[in-house]
Amino acid sequence: MRHPFAGARTPRLLLLPLLALLLTAGAWQVLPAPDFTEAFRRTRGWSGADGTYSVPLPDGRTLWLFGDTFFGGVLPGGARSPETWMARNSVALQPGREPRDLRFFAEPFFLERPGRHDEWFWPYHGVALDSEKVQVVLGRFQAVPRDDAFGFRQVGLDLAVLHLDPTPRTESLTRVPHFRSTPDSVTAWGNALIQDGPWVLIYGVRDSQAHPGGKSLLLARAPRGHLARFGTWRFFTGTGWSRDPEEAAGLAEDVSNELSVHRDPSGDWVLVSGPADLSSQVLLRTAPAPHGPWSLAQKLLTAPEAADGVFAYNAKAHPSLSGPGGLLISYNLNALDPERVVRDADLYRPRFIRVRLEPGRGCLPEPRRAGAIPRLEGGPL
Protein backbone atom coordinates (compact mmCIF):
# COMPACT_ATOMS: atom_id res chain seq x y z
CA MET A 1 0.00 0.00 0.00
CA ARG A 2 1.38 3.37 -0.97
CA HIS A 3 1.41 5.78 1.97
CA PRO A 4 1.10 9.36 0.73
CA PHE A 5 3.50 11.43 2.78
CA ALA A 6 3.88 10.53 6.42
CA GLY A 7 7.06 9.93 8.37
CA ALA A 8 8.71 9.96 11.78
CA ARG A 9 12.24 10.24 13.01
CA THR A 10 14.44 7.87 14.99
CA PRO A 11 17.32 9.77 16.56
CA ARG A 12 20.49 9.07 14.62
CA LEU A 13 22.46 8.22 17.77
CA LEU A 14 19.98 5.39 18.36
CA LEU A 15 19.73 4.41 14.70
CA LEU A 16 23.45 4.07 13.95
CA PRO A 17 24.13 1.10 16.27
CA LEU A 18 21.06 -0.63 14.83
CA LEU A 19 22.40 -0.14 11.30
CA ALA A 20 25.84 -1.37 12.37
CA LEU A 21 24.47 -4.82 13.07
CA LEU A 22 25.37 -7.63 10.71
CA LEU A 23 22.23 -9.69 10.23
CA THR A 24 22.15 -13.22 8.87
CA ALA A 25 19.00 -14.62 7.29
CA GLY A 26 19.70 -18.19 6.34
CA ALA A 27 22.26 -18.05 3.54
CA TRP A 28 21.95 -14.27 3.16
CA GLN A 29 23.95 -11.67 5.08
CA VAL A 30 22.37 -8.26 5.51
CA LEU A 31 24.55 -5.17 5.94
CA PRO A 32 23.76 -1.45 6.09
CA ALA A 33 24.56 0.62 2.98
CA PRO A 34 25.40 3.99 4.56
CA ASP A 35 26.75 5.47 1.32
CA PHE A 36 23.31 5.38 -0.31
CA THR A 37 21.33 6.10 2.87
CA GLU A 38 23.38 9.20 3.60
CA ALA A 39 23.19 10.42 0.00
CA PHE A 40 19.42 10.78 0.40
CA ARG A 41 19.61 12.37 3.85
CA ARG A 42 19.35 15.99 2.74
CA THR A 43 18.42 19.17 4.58
CA ARG A 44 17.92 21.52 1.60
CA GLY A 45 15.93 21.22 -1.60
CA TRP A 46 14.81 17.62 -2.01
CA SER A 47 14.43 16.49 1.59
CA GLY A 48 12.53 13.21 1.51
CA ALA A 49 10.37 10.90 -0.60
CA ASP A 50 9.13 7.36 -1.04
CA GLY A 51 8.91 5.16 -4.13
CA THR A 52 12.65 4.80 -4.82
CA TYR A 53 12.73 2.94 -8.13
CA SER A 54 15.99 2.98 -10.13
CA VAL A 55 16.31 2.75 -13.92
CA PRO A 56 19.75 2.12 -15.47
CA LEU A 57 20.56 4.23 -18.53
CA PRO A 58 22.83 3.12 -21.41
CA ASP A 59 25.28 5.99 -20.80
CA GLY A 60 26.00 4.81 -17.24
CA ARG A 61 23.67 7.18 -15.42
CA THR A 62 20.78 6.08 -13.20
CA LEU A 63 17.32 7.61 -13.11
CA TRP A 64 15.61 7.51 -9.71
CA LEU A 65 11.80 7.68 -9.51
CA PHE A 66 10.03 8.87 -6.36
CA GLY A 67 6.48 9.32 -5.14
CA ASP A 68 5.37 12.06 -2.76
CA THR A 69 8.37 14.33 -2.20
CA PHE A 70 9.17 17.14 0.19
CA PHE A 71 11.13 20.15 -1.04
CA GLY A 72 12.42 22.61 1.53
CA GLY A 73 14.80 22.97 4.42
CA VAL A 74 15.11 20.88 7.56
CA LEU A 75 15.75 22.82 10.77
CA PRO A 76 18.56 21.84 13.19
CA GLY A 77 16.07 20.14 15.49
CA GLY A 78 14.77 17.93 12.68
CA ALA A 79 11.49 19.70 11.88
CA ARG A 80 10.66 20.82 8.37
CA SER A 81 10.98 24.52 7.69
CA PRO A 82 7.79 26.56 7.15
CA GLU A 83 8.44 27.03 3.41
CA THR A 84 8.46 23.27 2.76
CA TRP A 85 6.11 22.08 0.03
CA MET A 86 5.19 18.68 -1.32
CA ALA A 87 5.34 17.44 -4.91
CA ARG A 88 3.38 14.34 -5.89
CA ASN A 89 6.45 12.87 -7.59
CA SER A 90 10.07 13.65 -8.34
CA VAL A 91 13.06 12.21 -10.17
CA ALA A 92 16.82 12.31 -9.69
CA LEU A 93 19.75 11.69 -12.02
CA GLN A 94 22.85 9.95 -10.70
CA PRO A 95 25.89 10.32 -12.98
CA GLY A 96 27.71 7.08 -12.07
CA ARG A 97 27.57 4.03 -9.84
CA GLU A 98 28.32 5.99 -6.69
CA PRO A 99 25.54 8.10 -5.12
CA ARG A 100 27.28 11.43 -5.66
CA ASP A 101 26.33 14.62 -7.48
CA LEU A 102 22.63 13.71 -7.50
CA ARG A 103 20.38 16.19 -9.32
CA PHE A 104 16.74 16.32 -8.22
CA PHE A 105 13.72 17.55 -10.18
CA ALA A 106 10.18 18.16 -8.93
CA GLU A 107 7.02 16.72 -10.46
CA PRO A 108 7.89 15.82 -14.06
CA PHE A 109 4.65 13.81 -14.22
CA PHE A 110 1.51 15.89 -13.78
CA LEU A 111 -2.10 16.14 -14.86
CA GLU A 112 -2.88 19.27 -16.84
CA ARG A 113 -5.89 20.21 -14.79
CA PRO A 114 -5.32 23.70 -13.37
CA GLY A 115 -6.67 24.12 -9.90
CA ARG A 116 -7.34 20.43 -9.37
CA HIS A 117 -5.26 18.81 -6.66
CA ASP A 118 -7.21 15.64 -5.87
CA GLU A 119 -5.79 13.51 -8.71
CA TRP A 120 -2.12 12.81 -9.29
CA PHE A 121 0.55 10.39 -10.54
CA TRP A 122 2.83 8.14 -8.50
CA PRO A 123 5.47 6.42 -10.63
CA TYR A 124 5.96 2.70 -10.80
CA HIS A 125 8.98 1.34 -12.70
CA GLY A 126 10.53 2.39 -16.01
CA VAL A 127 12.77 1.13 -18.83
CA ALA A 128 15.20 3.13 -20.96
CA LEU A 129 14.58 3.53 -24.66
CA ASP A 130 18.00 5.19 -24.91
CA SER A 131 20.12 7.52 -22.77
CA GLU A 132 17.72 10.40 -23.34
CA LYS A 133 14.28 8.78 -23.12
CA VAL A 134 12.69 6.48 -20.55
CA GLN A 135 9.25 4.88 -20.55
CA VAL A 136 7.70 5.11 -17.07
CA VAL A 137 4.49 3.45 -15.90
CA LEU A 138 2.45 5.79 -13.72
CA GLY A 139 -0.29 5.00 -11.26
CA ARG A 140 -3.13 7.54 -11.42
CA PHE A 141 -4.57 8.20 -7.95
CA GLN A 142 -7.45 10.18 -6.48
CA ALA A 143 -8.16 11.44 -3.00
CA VAL A 144 -10.94 9.78 -1.02
CA PRO A 145 -12.48 11.06 2.24
CA ARG A 146 -10.69 9.42 5.15
CA ASP A 147 -9.38 10.68 8.46
CA ASP A 148 -6.03 8.90 8.27
CA ALA A 149 -3.08 9.04 5.86
CA PHE A 150 -4.53 6.43 3.51
CA GLY A 151 -7.08 8.69 1.86
CA PHE A 152 -6.40 7.67 -1.72
CA ARG A 153 -7.29 5.06 -4.32
CA GLN A 154 -5.85 4.09 -7.68
CA VAL A 155 -8.13 4.93 -10.58
CA GLY A 156 -5.94 4.36 -13.62
CA LEU A 157 -2.60 3.58 -15.20
CA ASP A 158 -0.62 5.66 -17.70
CA LEU A 159 2.57 5.26 -19.72
CA ALA A 160 4.82 8.30 -19.93
CA VAL A 161 7.82 8.94 -22.13
CA LEU A 162 10.23 11.01 -20.05
CA HIS A 163 12.81 13.07 -21.94
CA LEU A 164 15.78 13.56 -19.60
CA ASP A 165 17.99 16.37 -20.85
CA PRO A 166 18.56 19.15 -20.11
CA THR A 167 15.69 18.95 -17.61
CA PRO A 168 13.41 15.90 -17.29
CA ARG A 169 10.04 16.53 -18.90
CA THR A 170 7.12 14.37 -19.99
CA GLU A 171 7.10 14.06 -23.76
CA SER A 172 3.95 11.98 -24.04
CA LEU A 173 1.31 10.41 -21.82
CA THR A 174 -0.95 7.51 -22.79
CA ARG A 175 -3.59 5.62 -20.82
CA VAL A 176 -2.81 1.93 -20.30
CA PRO A 177 -6.00 -0.01 -21.14
CA HIS A 178 -5.07 -3.07 -19.07
CA PHE A 179 -5.75 -1.44 -15.68
CA ARG A 180 -8.68 -3.04 -13.86
CA SER A 181 -10.65 -1.82 -10.85
CA THR A 182 -13.64 -3.31 -9.05
CA PRO A 183 -15.10 -2.57 -5.61
CA ASP A 184 -12.97 -5.41 -4.21
CA SER A 185 -9.74 -5.34 -6.23
CA VAL A 186 -7.33 -3.27 -8.29
CA THR A 187 -4.99 -4.72 -10.91
CA ALA A 188 -2.05 -2.57 -11.98
CA TRP A 189 0.95 -3.25 -14.23
CA GLY A 190 4.48 -1.94 -14.35
CA ASN A 191 5.14 -2.56 -10.66
CA ALA A 192 8.44 -4.00 -11.91
CA LEU A 193 9.91 -4.00 -15.42
CA ILE A 194 12.93 -5.88 -16.77
CA GLN A 195 14.38 -6.15 -20.26
CA ASP A 196 14.96 -9.80 -21.18
CA GLY A 197 16.25 -10.36 -24.70
CA PRO A 198 13.59 -9.26 -27.21
CA TRP A 199 11.00 -8.77 -24.45
CA VAL A 200 10.12 -6.40 -21.67
CA LEU A 201 8.75 -8.40 -18.76
CA ILE A 202 5.93 -6.46 -17.10
CA TYR A 203 5.12 -7.51 -13.56
CA GLY A 204 1.80 -6.51 -12.08
CA VAL A 205 -0.01 -6.77 -8.76
CA ARG A 206 -3.63 -7.73 -8.22
CA ASP A 207 -4.63 -6.10 -4.94
CA SER A 208 -7.65 -7.96 -3.56
CA GLN A 209 -8.70 -5.48 -0.95
CA ALA A 210 -11.41 -7.69 0.52
CA HIS A 211 -8.94 -9.64 2.66
CA PRO A 212 -5.54 -8.92 4.25
CA GLY A 213 -2.51 -10.20 2.40
CA GLY A 214 -4.43 -10.47 -0.85
CA LYS A 215 -1.78 -9.05 -3.19
CA SER A 216 -0.75 -11.38 -6.01
CA LEU A 217 2.17 -11.13 -8.43
CA LEU A 218 1.24 -11.18 -12.13
CA LEU A 219 3.31 -11.28 -15.32
CA ALA A 220 2.91 -9.92 -18.84
CA ARG A 221 5.35 -9.25 -21.65
CA ALA A 222 5.68 -6.99 -24.69
CA PRO A 223 8.28 -6.59 -27.44
CA ARG A 224 11.18 -4.54 -26.10
CA GLY A 225 10.85 -0.89 -26.98
CA HIS A 226 7.15 -1.21 -27.74
CA LEU A 227 5.38 -0.91 -24.39
CA ALA A 228 3.07 1.71 -25.90
CA ARG A 229 1.69 -0.82 -28.41
CA PHE A 230 -0.70 -2.23 -25.86
CA GLY A 231 -2.15 -4.75 -28.30
CA THR A 232 1.18 -6.58 -28.27
CA TRP A 233 1.01 -7.28 -24.52
CA ARG A 234 0.54 -10.92 -23.57
CA PHE A 235 -0.46 -12.11 -20.10
CA PHE A 236 0.84 -15.27 -18.45
CA THR A 237 -2.01 -17.62 -17.56
CA GLY A 238 0.01 -20.21 -15.66
CA THR A 239 0.38 -22.42 -18.72
CA GLY A 240 0.79 -19.98 -21.62
CA TRP A 241 0.23 -16.45 -22.90
CA SER A 242 -3.11 -14.76 -23.54
CA ARG A 243 -4.28 -11.46 -25.03
CA ASP A 244 -6.78 -11.11 -22.15
CA PRO A 245 -5.46 -9.47 -18.94
CA GLU A 246 -8.33 -11.06 -17.04
CA GLU A 247 -6.64 -14.44 -17.58
CA ALA A 248 -3.40 -13.43 -15.83
CA ALA A 249 -2.56 -15.98 -13.14
CA GLY A 250 -1.32 -15.18 -9.65
CA LEU A 251 2.29 -16.36 -9.37
CA ALA A 252 3.10 -15.41 -5.76
CA GLU A 253 1.02 -14.13 -2.86
CA ASP A 254 1.62 -11.59 -0.10
CA VAL A 255 3.72 -9.13 -2.12
CA SER A 256 3.84 -5.36 -1.90
CA ASN A 257 2.51 -2.94 -4.51
CA GLU A 258 6.07 -1.95 -5.38
CA LEU A 259 8.77 -4.57 -5.87
CA SER A 260 11.66 -5.63 -8.08
CA VAL A 261 12.61 -8.67 -10.15
CA HIS A 262 16.04 -9.46 -11.60
CA ARG A 263 18.18 -12.43 -12.61
CA ASP A 264 21.35 -13.42 -10.75
CA PRO A 265 24.46 -15.19 -12.14
CA SER A 266 23.20 -18.61 -11.07
CA GLY A 267 20.37 -18.17 -13.57
CA ASP A 268 17.77 -17.83 -10.82
CA TRP A 269 15.29 -14.98 -10.82
CA VAL A 270 15.08 -12.90 -7.63
CA LEU A 271 11.96 -11.13 -6.36
CA VAL A 272 12.39 -8.53 -3.62
CA SER A 273 9.32 -6.99 -2.00
CA GLY A 274 7.66 -6.19 1.24
CA PRO A 275 4.65 -8.11 2.53
CA ALA A 276 1.10 -7.06 1.73
CA ASP A 277 0.62 -5.64 5.22
CA LEU A 278 2.59 -3.08 7.24
CA SER A 279 4.79 -5.55 9.14
CA SER A 280 7.93 -3.73 7.91
CA GLN A 281 9.73 -6.75 6.47
CA VAL A 282 12.08 -7.10 3.51
CA LEU A 283 11.28 -10.36 1.71
CA LEU A 284 13.19 -12.30 -0.95
CA ARG A 285 12.01 -15.11 -3.22
CA THR A 286 13.77 -17.01 -6.00
CA ALA A 287 12.56 -18.89 -9.08
CA PRO A 288 14.15 -20.76 -12.00
CA ALA A 289 12.19 -18.71 -14.56
CA PRO A 290 10.55 -15.27 -14.66
CA HIS A 291 7.11 -16.86 -14.22
CA GLY A 292 8.23 -19.07 -11.33
CA PRO A 293 7.58 -21.25 -9.53
CA TRP A 294 8.54 -18.80 -6.81
CA SER A 295 9.98 -20.06 -3.54
CA LEU A 296 8.49 -19.25 -0.17
CA ALA A 297 9.40 -15.76 0.98
CA GLN A 298 12.53 -15.51 3.09
CA LYS A 299 12.63 -12.64 5.56
CA LEU A 300 15.87 -10.71 5.16
CA LEU A 301 15.10 -7.97 7.62
CA THR A 302 12.50 -6.37 9.82
CA ALA A 303 13.30 -2.68 9.60
CA PRO A 304 14.94 -1.65 12.91
CA GLU A 305 13.30 1.78 12.65
CA ALA A 306 9.78 0.29 12.70
CA ALA A 307 8.13 0.97 16.08
CA ASP A 308 5.56 3.25 17.70
CA GLY A 309 3.56 3.87 14.55
CA VAL A 310 6.55 3.95 12.18
CA PHE A 311 6.59 1.30 9.45
CA ALA A 312 8.67 0.22 6.44
CA TYR A 313 7.19 -0.73 3.07
CA ASN A 314 7.74 -1.40 -0.65
CA ALA A 315 11.23 -2.91 -0.54
CA LYS A 316 12.98 -3.37 -3.88
CA ALA A 317 16.42 -4.23 -5.24
CA HIS A 318 18.71 -2.14 -7.44
CA PRO A 319 20.80 -4.68 -9.34
CA SER A 320 22.46 -2.20 -11.71
CA LEU A 321 23.94 -0.43 -8.67
CA SER A 322 25.03 -3.63 -6.94
CA GLY A 323 28.37 -5.38 -7.01
CA PRO A 324 30.76 -7.56 -4.98
CA GLY A 325 29.61 -5.85 -1.77
CA GLY A 326 26.14 -7.28 -2.17
CA LEU A 327 22.73 -6.71 -3.70
CA LEU A 328 21.58 -3.14 -3.00
CA ILE A 329 18.04 -3.00 -1.58
CA SER A 330 15.96 -0.03 -0.46
CA TYR A 331 12.88 0.30 1.67
CA ASN A 332 10.70 3.28 2.48
CA LEU A 333 9.76 4.56 5.93
CA ASN A 334 6.64 6.35 7.10
CA ALA A 335 4.33 6.86 10.06
CA LEU A 336 0.66 6.25 10.62
CA ASP A 337 0.28 9.84 11.84
CA PRO A 338 1.02 12.17 8.88
CA GLU A 339 1.82 15.11 11.13
CA ARG A 340 4.94 13.40 12.46
CA VAL A 341 6.73 13.96 9.17
CA VAL A 342 6.34 17.69 9.55
CA ARG A 343 7.65 17.68 13.10
CA ASP A 344 10.49 15.28 12.38
CA ALA A 345 11.79 14.77 8.84
CA ASP A 346 14.43 12.07 9.16
CA LEU A 347 12.34 8.96 8.58
CA TYR A 348 10.61 10.04 5.42
CA ARG A 349 13.62 9.09 3.33
CA PRO A 350 14.68 5.78 1.80
CA ARG A 351 16.95 3.41 3.69
CA PHE A 352 19.41 1.09 1.95
CA ILE A 353 20.96 -2.25 2.82
CA ARG A 354 23.25 -4.68 1.01
CA VAL A 355 22.52 -8.37 0.94
CA ARG A 356 25.41 -10.75 0.40
CA LEU A 357 24.19 -13.89 -1.26
CA GLU A 358 25.36 -17.37 -0.42
CA PRO A 359 28.85 -18.40 -1.65
CA GLY A 360 29.07 -18.83 -5.41
CA ARG A 361 26.21 -16.44 -6.10
CA GLY A 362 26.18 -12.74 -6.70
CA CYS A 363 24.22 -10.14 -8.51
CA LEU A 364 23.77 -10.02 -12.26
CA PRO A 365 23.05 -6.37 -13.05
CA GLU A 366 20.37 -5.58 -15.60
CA PRO A 367 22.21 -4.89 -18.88
CA ARG A 368 22.35 -1.22 -19.76
CA ARG A 369 22.75 -2.06 -23.45
CA ALA A 370 20.48 -4.72 -24.89
CA GLY A 371 20.99 -4.23 -28.62
CA ALA A 372 18.77 -2.56 -31.17
CA ILE A 373 15.05 -2.27 -30.47
CA PRO A 374 13.25 -4.76 -32.74
CA ARG A 375 11.02 -3.41 -35.47
CA LEU A 376 7.40 -4.50 -35.53
CA GLU A 377 5.68 -4.83 -38.88
CA GLY A 378 1.94 -4.69 -39.43
CA GLY A 379 -0.66 -4.58 -36.71
CA PRO A 380 -0.63 -5.92 -33.14
CA LEU A 381 0.94 -9.31 -32.62
C-alpha positions in Angstrom: 0.0 0.0 0.0 1.4 3.4 -1.0 1.4 5.8 2.0 1.1 9.4 0.7 3.5 11.4 2.8 3.9 10.5 6.4 7.1 9.9 8.4 8.7 10.0 11.8 12.2 10.2 13.0 14.4 7.9 15.0 17.3 9.8 16.6 20.5 9.1 14.6 22.5 8.2 17.8 20.0 5.4 18.4 19.7 4.4 14.7 23.5 4.1 14.0 24.1 1.1 16.3 21.1 -0.6 14.8 22.4 -0.1 11.3 25.8 -1.4 12.4 24.5 -4.8 13.1 25.4 -7.6 10.7 22.2 -9.7 10.2 22.2 -13.2 8.9 19.0 -14.6 7.3 19.7 -18.2 6.3 22.3 -18.1 3.5 22.0 -14.3 3.2 24.0 -11.7 5.1 22.4 -8.3 5.5 24.5 -5.2 5.9 23.8 -1.5 6.1 24.6 0.6 3.0 25.4 4.0 4.6 26.8 5.5 1.3 23.3 5.4 -0.3 21.3 6.1 2.9 23.4 9.2 3.6 23.2 10.4 0.0 19.4 10.8 0.4 19.6 12.4 3.9 19.4 16.0 2.7 18.4 19.2 4.6 17.9 21.5 1.6 15.9 21.2 -1.6 14.8 17.6 -2.0 14.4 16.5 1.6 12.5 13.2 1.5 10.4 10.9 -0.6 9.1 7.4 -1.0 8.9 5.2 -4.1 12.6 4.8 -4.8 12.7 2.9 -8.1 16.0 3.0 -10.1 16.3 2.8 -13.9 19.8 2.1 -15.5 20.6 4.2 -18.5 22.8 3.1 -21.4 25.3 6.0 -20.8 26.0 4.8 -17.2 23.7 7.2 -15.4 20.8 6.1 -13.2 17.3 7.6 -13.1 15.6 7.5 -9.7 11.8 7.7 -9.5 10.0 8.9 -6.4 6.5 9.3 -5.1 5.4 12.1 -2.8 8.4 14.3 -2.2 9.2 17.1 0.2 11.1 20.1 -1.0 12.4 22.6 1.5 14.8 23.0 4.4 15.1 20.9 7.6 15.7 22.8 10.8 18.6 21.8 13.2 16.1 20.1 15.5 14.8 17.9 12.7 11.5 19.7 11.9 10.7 20.8 8.4 11.0 24.5 7.7 7.8 26.6 7.2 8.4 27.0 3.4 8.5 23.3 2.8 6.1 22.1 0.0 5.2 18.7 -1.3 5.3 17.4 -4.9 3.4 14.3 -5.9 6.5 12.9 -7.6 10.1 13.6 -8.3 13.1 12.2 -10.2 16.8 12.3 -9.7 19.7 11.7 -12.0 22.9 10.0 -10.7 25.9 10.3 -13.0 27.7 7.1 -12.1 27.6 4.0 -9.8 28.3 6.0 -6.7 25.5 8.1 -5.1 27.3 11.4 -5.7 26.3 14.6 -7.5 22.6 13.7 -7.5 20.4 16.2 -9.3 16.7 16.3 -8.2 13.7 17.5 -10.2 10.2 18.2 -8.9 7.0 16.7 -10.5 7.9 15.8 -14.1 4.7 13.8 -14.2 1.5 15.9 -13.8 -2.1 16.1 -14.9 -2.9 19.3 -16.8 -5.9 20.2 -14.8 -5.3 23.7 -13.4 -6.7 24.1 -9.9 -7.3 20.4 -9.4 -5.3 18.8 -6.7 -7.2 15.6 -5.9 -5.8 13.5 -8.7 -2.1 12.8 -9.3 0.6 10.4 -10.5 2.8 8.1 -8.5 5.5 6.4 -10.6 6.0 2.7 -10.8 9.0 1.3 -12.7 10.5 2.4 -16.0 12.8 1.1 -18.8 15.2 3.1 -21.0 14.6 3.5 -24.7 18.0 5.2 -24.9 20.1 7.5 -22.8 17.7 10.4 -23.3 14.3 8.8 -23.1 12.7 6.5 -20.6 9.3 4.9 -20.5 7.7 5.1 -17.1 4.5 3.4 -15.9 2.4 5.8 -13.7 -0.3 5.0 -11.3 -3.1 7.5 -11.4 -4.6 8.2 -8.0 -7.4 10.2 -6.5 -8.2 11.4 -3.0 -10.9 9.8 -1.0 -12.5 11.1 2.2 -10.7 9.4 5.2 -9.4 10.7 8.5 -6.0 8.9 8.3 -3.1 9.0 5.9 -4.5 6.4 3.5 -7.1 8.7 1.9 -6.4 7.7 -1.7 -7.3 5.1 -4.3 -5.8 4.1 -7.7 -8.1 4.9 -10.6 -5.9 4.4 -13.6 -2.6 3.6 -15.2 -0.6 5.7 -17.7 2.6 5.3 -19.7 4.8 8.3 -19.9 7.8 8.9 -22.1 10.2 11.0 -20.0 12.8 13.1 -21.9 15.8 13.6 -19.6 18.0 16.4 -20.9 18.6 19.1 -20.1 15.7 18.9 -17.6 13.4 15.9 -17.3 10.0 16.5 -18.9 7.1 14.4 -20.0 7.1 14.1 -23.8 3.9 12.0 -24.0 1.3 10.4 -21.8 -1.0 7.5 -22.8 -3.6 5.6 -20.8 -2.8 1.9 -20.3 -6.0 0.0 -21.1 -5.1 -3.1 -19.1 -5.7 -1.4 -15.7 -8.7 -3.0 -13.9 -10.6 -1.8 -10.9 -13.6 -3.3 -9.0 -15.1 -2.6 -5.6 -13.0 -5.4 -4.2 -9.7 -5.3 -6.2 -7.3 -3.3 -8.3 -5.0 -4.7 -10.9 -2.1 -2.6 -12.0 0.9 -3.3 -14.2 4.5 -1.9 -14.4 5.1 -2.6 -10.7 8.4 -4.0 -11.9 9.9 -4.0 -15.4 12.9 -5.9 -16.8 14.4 -6.2 -20.3 15.0 -9.8 -21.2 16.3 -10.4 -24.7 13.6 -9.3 -27.2 11.0 -8.8 -24.5 10.1 -6.4 -21.7 8.8 -8.4 -18.8 5.9 -6.5 -17.1 5.1 -7.5 -13.6 1.8 -6.5 -12.1 0.0 -6.8 -8.8 -3.6 -7.7 -8.2 -4.6 -6.1 -4.9 -7.6 -8.0 -3.6 -8.7 -5.5 -0.9 -11.4 -7.7 0.5 -8.9 -9.6 2.7 -5.5 -8.9 4.3 -2.5 -10.2 2.4 -4.4 -10.5 -0.9 -1.8 -9.1 -3.2 -0.8 -11.4 -6.0 2.2 -11.1 -8.4 1.2 -11.2 -12.1 3.3 -11.3 -15.3 2.9 -9.9 -18.8 5.3 -9.3 -21.6 5.7 -7.0 -24.7 8.3 -6.6 -27.4 11.2 -4.5 -26.1 10.8 -0.9 -27.0 7.1 -1.2 -27.7 5.4 -0.9 -24.4 3.1 1.7 -25.9 1.7 -0.8 -28.4 -0.7 -2.2 -25.9 -2.1 -4.8 -28.3 1.2 -6.6 -28.3 1.0 -7.3 -24.5 0.5 -10.9 -23.6 -0.5 -12.1 -20.1 0.8 -15.3 -18.5 -2.0 -17.6 -17.6 0.0 -20.2 -15.7 0.4 -22.4 -18.7 0.8 -20.0 -21.6 0.2 -16.5 -22.9 -3.1 -14.8 -23.5 -4.3 -11.5 -25.0 -6.8 -11.1 -22.2 -5.5 -9.5 -18.9 -8.3 -11.1 -17.0 -6.6 -14.4 -17.6 -3.4 -13.4 -15.8 -2.6 -16.0 -13.1 -1.3 -15.2 -9.6 2.3 -16.4 -9.4 3.1 -15.4 -5.8 1.0 -14.1 -2.9 1.6 -11.6 -0.1 3.7 -9.1 -2.1 3.8 -5.4 -1.9 2.5 -2.9 -4.5 6.1 -1.9 -5.4 8.8 -4.6 -5.9 11.7 -5.6 -8.1 12.6 -8.7 -10.1 16.0 -9.5 -11.6 18.2 -12.4 -12.6 21.3 -13.4 -10.7 24.5 -15.2 -12.1 23.2 -18.6 -11.1 20.4 -18.2 -13.6 17.8 -17.8 -10.8 15.3 -15.0 -10.8 15.1 -12.9 -7.6 12.0 -11.1 -6.4 12.4 -8.5 -3.6 9.3 -7.0 -2.0 7.7 -6.2 1.2 4.7 -8.1 2.5 1.1 -7.1 1.7 0.6 -5.6 5.2 2.6 -3.1 7.2 4.8 -5.6 9.1 7.9 -3.7 7.9 9.7 -6.8 6.5 12.1 -7.1 3.5 11.3 -10.4 1.7 13.2 -12.3 -0.9 12.0 -15.1 -3.2 13.8 -17.0 -6.0 12.6 -18.9 -9.1 14.2 -20.8 -12.0 12.2 -18.7 -14.6 10.5 -15.3 -14.7 7.1 -16.9 -14.2 8.2 -19.1 -11.3 7.6 -21.3 -9.5 8.5 -18.8 -6.8 10.0 -20.1 -3.5 8.5 -19.3 -0.2 9.4 -15.8 1.0 12.5 -15.5 3.1 12.6 -12.6 5.6 15.9 -10.7 5.2 15.1 -8.0 7.6 12.5 -6.4 9.8 13.3 -2.7 9.6 14.9 -1.6 12.9 13.3 1.8 12.7 9.8 0.3 12.7 8.1 1.0 16.1 5.6 3.3 17.7 3.6 3.9 14.5 6.5 3.9 12.2 6.6 1.3 9.4 8.7 0.2 6.4 7.2 -0.7 3.1 7.7 -1.4 -0.6 11.2 -2.9 -0.5 13.0 -3.4 -3.9 16.4 -4.2 -5.2 18.7 -2.1 -7.4 20.8 -4.7 -9.3 22.5 -2.2 -11.7 23.9 -0.4 -8.7 25.0 -3.6 -6.9 28.4 -5.4 -7.0 30.8 -7.6 -5.0 29.6 -5.9 -1.8 26.1 -7.3 -2.2 22.7 -6.7 -3.7 21.6 -3.1 -3.0 18.0 -3.0 -1.6 16.0 0.0 -0.5 12.9 0.3 1.7 10.7 3.3 2.5 9.8 4.6 5.9 6.6 6.3 7.1 4.3 6.9 10.1 0.7 6.3 10.6 0.3 9.8 11.8 1.0 12.2 8.9 1.8 15.1 11.1 4.9 13.4 12.5 6.7 14.0 9.2 6.3 17.7 9.5 7.6 17.7 13.1 10.5 15.3 12.4 11.8 14.8 8.8 14.4 12.1 9.2 12.3 9.0 8.6 10.6 10.0 5.4 13.6 9.1 3.3 14.7 5.8 1.8 17.0 3.4 3.7 19.4 1.1 2.0 21.0 -2.2 2.8 23.3 -4.7 1.0 22.5 -8.4 0.9 25.4 -10.8 0.4 24.2 -13.9 -1.3 25.4 -17.4 -0.4 28.9 -18.4 -1.7 29.1 -18.8 -5.4 26.2 -16.4 -6.1 26.2 -12.7 -6.7 24.2 -10.1 -8.5 23.8 -10.0 -12.3 23.1 -6.4 -13.1 20.4 -5.6 -15.6 22.2 -4.9 -18.9 22.4 -1.2 -19.8 22.7 -2.1 -23.5 20.5 -4.7 -24.9 21.0 -4.2 -28.6 18.8 -2.6 -31.2 15.1 -2.3 -30.5 13.3 -4.8 -32.7 11.0 -3.4 -35.5 7.4 -4.5 -35.5 5.7 -4.8 -38.9 1.9 -4.7 -39.4 -0.7 -4.6 -36.7 -0.6 -5.9 -33.1 0.9 -9.3 -32.6 
